[in-house]
Amino acid sequence: MAEIRALSGPIVQRHFEKVEAERQALQARLEVERAKKAADAQARKASEAADKAQEVKDEEMTDADAPPKAEVEEAGDP
């Protein structure tokens, strides 16, 4: 029985190393996806902030587009 355990030791060790390598690869892939999502969310927030700033500028300029009121003096009849 001891001989079987001695022979299977390196095989079991290789299996555990393979499982650990797969786990690390999966963890790295998940970290990349998480970082990408965070970057997308940050870009979206920056875009929304820029859109809001543009809307504020547009609202401020609406008064400039209004036609000027003409003052009309009525001529009096003699």
Backbone as a chain_set.jsonl record, in Angstrom:
{"seq": "MAEIRALSGPIVQRHFEKVEAERQALQARLEVERAKKAADAQARKASEAADKAQEVKDEEMTDADAPPKAEVEEAGDP", "coords": {"N": [[0.828, -1.186, 0.0], [1.932, 1.212, 0.734], [3.754, 1.515, -1.287], [2.127, 2.069, -3.485], [1.041, 4.522, -2.735], [3.385, 6.017, -2.746], [4.042, 5.948, -5.438], [1.852, 7.229, -6.545], [1.987, 9.77, -5.572], [3.535, 11.859, -7.049], [1.87, 12.039, -9.297], [-0.58, 12.865, -8.261], [0.265, 15.312, -7.247], [0.92, 16.715, -9.627], [-1.662, 16.879, -10.696], [-2.944, 18.543, -8.796], [-1.433, 20.851, -9.186], [-2.16, 21.484, -11.785], [-4.909, 22.02, -11.46], [-4.713, 24.229, -9.778], [-3.414, 26.067, -11.492], [-5.41, 26.42, -13.427], [-7.353, 27.613, -11.82], [-6.068, 30.022, -11.149], [-5.856, 31.185, -13.686], [-8.539, 31.569, -14.31], [-9.21, 33.372, -12.248], [-7.607, 35.569, -12.983], [-8.795, 36.244, -15.434], [-11.346, 37.004, -14.551], [-10.679, 39.256, -13.029], [-9.769, 40.981, -15.026], [-12.134, 41.365, -16.479], [-13.678, 42.595, -14.486], [-12.217, 44.961, -14.109], [-12.548, 46.091, -16.628], [-15.32, 46.551, -16.676], [-15.492, 48.427, -14.622], [-14.029, 50.534, -15.737], [-15.658, 51.123, -17.932], [-17.964, 51.988, -16.6], [-16.982, 54.246, -15.328], [-16.31, 55.823, -17.532], [-18.855, 56.172, -18.604], [-20.072, 57.687, -16.571], [-18.521, 60.008, -16.736], [-19.207, 60.855, -19.277], [-21.946, 61.358, -18.948], [-21.775, 63.474, -17.146], [-20.557, 65.381, -18.751], [-22.551, 65.722, -20.644], [-24.572, 66.838, -19.047], [-23.345, 69.237, -18.354], [-23.24, 70.416, -20.858], [-25.961, 70.717, -21.365], [-26.625, 72.615, -19.449], [-25.215, 74.809, -20.399], [-26.584, 75.176, -22.786], [-29.093, 75.886, -21.853], [-28.575, 78.336, -20.654], [-28.114, 79.933, -22.831], [-30.522, 80.286, -24.092], [-31.96, 82.649, -23.764], [-30.604, 84.425, -25.354], [-31.415, 83.811, -27.885], [-33.96, 84.805, -28.151], [-36.178, 87.015, -29.807], [-35.571, 90.535, -30.037], [-37.499, 92.943, -28.282], [-39.365, 95.3, -29.901], [-39.627, 98.734, -29.526], [-42.375, 100.627, -29.979], [-43.401, 103.713, -30.954], [-46.288, 105.499, -30.752], [-47.725, 107.592, -33.041], [-49.185, 110.656, -32.391], [-52.437, 111.807, -33.25], [-53.134, 114.963, -34.732]], "CA": [[0.0, 0.0, 0.0], [2.842, 2.35, 0.8], [4.351, 1.678, -2.609], [1.122, 2.706, -4.341], [1.012, 5.927, -2.339], [4.64, 6.631, -3.18], [3.981, 6.113, -6.887], [0.775, 8.146, -6.923], [2.298, 11.103, -5.054], [3.836, 12.833, -8.113], [0.712, 12.184, -10.178], [-1.532, 13.699, -7.536], [0.845, 16.66, -7.183], [0.709, 17.336, -10.945], [-3.088, 17.187, -10.82], [-3.221, 19.718, -7.982], [-0.8, 22.004, -9.844], [-2.992, 21.816, -12.945], [-6.133, 22.633, -10.944], [-4.339, 25.558, -9.281], [-3.148, 26.913, -12.652], [-6.71, 26.756, -14.002], [-7.993, 28.551, -10.908], [-5.397, 31.313, -11.287], [-6.23, 31.738, -14.99], [-9.915, 32.043, -14.162], [-9.167, 34.561, -11.401], [-7.048, 36.667, -13.781], [-9.816, 36.626, -16.41], [-12.388, 37.721, -13.821], [-10.146, 40.563, -12.658], [-9.757, 41.799, -16.24], [-13.527, 41.727, -16.754], [-14.082, 43.544, -13.456], [-11.558, 46.234, -14.407], [-13.177, 46.636, -17.828], [-16.632, 47.071, -16.278], [-15.265, 49.643, -13.832], [-13.616, 51.575, -16.668], [-16.85, 51.499, -18.695], [-18.843, 52.757, -15.716], [-16.368, 55.552, -15.112], [-16.454, 56.566, -18.783], [-20.264, 56.531, -18.715], [-20.311, 58.788, -15.637], [-17.883, 61.203, -17.284], [-20.019, 61.265, -20.421], [-23.177, 61.951, -18.423], [-21.423, 64.768, -16.562], [-20.316, 66.287, -19.875], [-23.865, 66.016, -21.224], [-25.257, 67.765, -18.15], [-22.684, 70.531, -18.493], [-23.67, 70.957, -22.149], [-27.36, 71.131, -21.212], [-26.631, 73.849, -18.678], [-24.786, 75.861, -21.313], [-27.668, 75.405, -23.731], [-30.173, 76.578, -21.163], [-28.165, 79.713, -20.423], [-28.109, 80.675, -24.085], [-31.854, 80.38, -24.684], [-32.381, 84.04, -23.755], [-29.946, 85.126, -26.45], [-32.12, 83.519, -29.126], [-35.268, 85.461, -28.16], [-36.134, 88.233, -30.617], [-35.654, 91.731, -29.205], [-38.796, 93.599, -28.32], [-39.257, 96.614, -30.532], [-40.443, 99.749, -28.874], [-43.109, 101.353, -31.011], [-44.021, 104.951, -30.458], [-47.473, 105.807, -31.551], [-47.803, 108.999, -33.408], [-50.444, 111.231, -31.96], [-53.183, 112.493, -34.296], [-53.389, 116.36, -34.33]], "C": [[0.873, 1.251, 0.0], [3.48, 2.603, -0.561], [3.394, 2.386, -3.561], [1.039, 4.197, -4.028], [2.261, 6.654, -2.816], [4.626, 6.88, -4.687], [2.931, 7.153, -7.302], [1.051, 9.582, -6.461], [2.596, 12.13, -6.142], [2.657, 13.069, -9.059], [-0.318, 13.096, -9.534], [-1.027, 15.142, -7.481], [0.664, 17.387, -8.516], [-0.745, 17.723, -11.154], [-3.433, 18.454, -10.03], [-2.606, 20.981, -8.592], [-1.617, 22.455, -11.041], [-4.266, 22.529, -12.499], [-5.841, 24.047, -10.455], [-4.064, 26.522, -10.436], [-4.451, 27.333, -13.32], [-7.446, 27.778, -13.134], [-7.384, 29.946, -11.039], [-5.749, 31.973, -12.619], [-7.647, 32.302, -14.94], [-9.965, 33.327, -13.339], [-8.635, 35.769, -12.185], [-8.075, 37.168, -14.797], [-10.934, 37.429, -15.74], [-11.922, 39.122, -13.413], [-10.118, 41.498, -13.862], [-11.17, 42.258, -16.578], [-14.029, 42.771, -15.757], [-13.483, 44.922, -13.722], [-12.185, 46.9, -15.632], [-14.54, 47.238, -17.499], [-16.479, 48.366, -15.499], [-14.864, 50.801, -14.741], [-14.802, 52.052, -17.504], [-17.796, 52.352, -17.853], [-18.283, 54.151, -15.49], [-16.493, 56.407, -16.372], [-17.898, 57.026, -18.967], [-20.591, 57.712, -17.799], [-19.712, 60.085, -16.162], [-18.686, 61.741, -18.464], [-21.303, 61.935, -19.963], [-22.907, 63.327, -17.826], [-21.187, 65.794, -17.667], [-21.643, 66.669, -20.532], [-24.632, 67.013, -20.361], [-24.65, 69.159, -18.262], [-23.103, 71.189, -19.801], [-25.108, 71.441, -22.062], [-27.45, 72.447, -20.462], [-26.222, 75.008, -19.578], [-25.9, 76.19, -22.3], [-28.795, 76.193, -23.074], [-29.816, 78.046, -20.935], [-28.285, 80.543, -21.692], [-29.501, 80.831, -24.687], [-32.35, 81.816, -24.708], [-31.773, 84.808, -24.922], [-30.688, 84.898, -27.767], [-33.466, 84.233, -29.219], [-35.181, 86.747, -28.985], [-36.284, 89.461, -29.715], [-37.029, 92.379, -29.354], [-38.593, 95.002, -28.909], [-40.178, 97.584, -29.812], [-41.082, 100.59, -29.978], [-43.733, 102.575, -30.379], [-45.198, 105.267, -31.363], [-47.495, 107.317, -31.822], [-49.173, 109.52, -33.018], [-51.128, 111.928, -33.137], [-53.441, 113.939, -33.839], [-54.8, 116.778, -34.453]], "O": [[0.562, 2.233, -0.674], [3.717, 3.748, -0.946], [3.821, 3.218, -4.362], [0.975, 5.03, -4.932], [2.179, 7.804, -3.248], [5.136, 7.896, -5.159], [3.108, 7.865, -8.29], [0.395, 10.512, -6.931], [1.964, 13.186, -6.161], [2.473, 14.178, -9.561], [-0.862, 13.991, -10.181], [-1.804, 16.082, -7.65], [0.289, 18.56, -8.528], [-1.034, 18.775, -11.724], [-4.131, 19.333, -10.534], [-3.198, 22.057, -8.519], [-1.757, 23.652, -11.292], [-4.658, 23.531, -13.097], [-6.632, 24.961, -10.689], [-4.45, 27.689, -10.359], [-4.587, 28.483, -13.737], [-8.083, 28.696, -13.65], [-8.108, 30.941, -11.039], [-5.922, 33.19, -12.677], [-7.914, 33.382, -15.466], [-10.681, 34.264, -13.692], [-9.167, 36.871, -12.054], [-8.213, 38.374, -14.999], [-11.411, 38.417, -16.297], [-12.707, 40.069, -13.454], [-10.415, 42.685, -13.728], [-11.377, 43.421, -16.926], [-14.72, 43.717, -16.135], [-14.166, 45.936, -13.576], [-12.338, 48.121, -15.672], [-14.878, 48.315, -17.989], [-17.252, 49.303, -15.695], [-15.311, 51.929, -14.538], [-14.939, 53.249, -17.759], [-18.361, 53.328, -18.345], [-19.031, 55.128, -15.463], [-16.757, 57.606, -16.275], [-18.141, 58.139, -19.433], [-21.304, 58.632, -18.2], [-20.326, 61.146, -16.046], [-18.823, 62.954, -18.624], [-21.709, 62.956, -20.517], [-23.716, 64.243, -17.98], [-21.578, 66.953, -17.529], [-21.83, 67.819, -20.93], [-25.269, 67.928, -20.882], [-25.376, 70.154, -18.263], [-23.301, 72.404, -19.843], [-25.44, 72.48, -22.634], [-28.266, 73.303, -20.804], [-26.828, 76.078, -19.521], [-26.13, 77.358, -22.612], [-29.381, 77.078, -23.699], [-30.69, 78.909, -21.019], [-28.535, 81.746, -21.619], [-29.632, 81.472, -25.73], [-33.108, 82.173, -25.61], [-32.383, 85.754, -25.421], [-30.589, 85.724, -28.675], [-34.059, 84.256, -30.297], [-34.205, 87.489, -28.868], [-37.038, 89.43, -28.742], [-37.632, 92.354, -30.427], [-37.748, 95.77, -28.45], [-41.34, 97.288, -29.533], [-40.388, 101.185, -30.802], [-44.484, 102.489, -29.408], [-45.081, 105.289, -32.588], [-47.309, 108.153, -30.937], [-50.193, 108.887, -33.29], [-50.457, 112.575, -33.94], [-53.903, 114.158, -32.719], [-55.134, 117.923, -34.146]]}, "num_chains": 1, "name": "protein.A"}
